[in-house]
Amino acid sequence: MNNQWKIILLSIFIMSLIACSEQTSSEKTAAEKEHFLSEKLETIKKAEAVEQMIQDAATQQRRNIEDQDG
């Protein structure tokens, strides 16, 4: 009977270690996903800024052409 309690306690201990390690990896995965997404969002913002600069330059060029045509 003493061996049965040791086995039960050892099993509970091992299951608790496994459960704790899964939570840690889940939290790490969430942090990695957040970091991954923040890089992508920053890249998108930069691309939008470049697009706006190109559109502004095209608008200015059209205005210059219209001013020359008179």
PyMOL commands that set and color helices and strands:
alter all, ss='L'
color gray80, all
select helices_A, chain A and resi 2-69
alter helices_A, ss='H'
color red, helices_A
deselect
rebuild
show_as cartoon
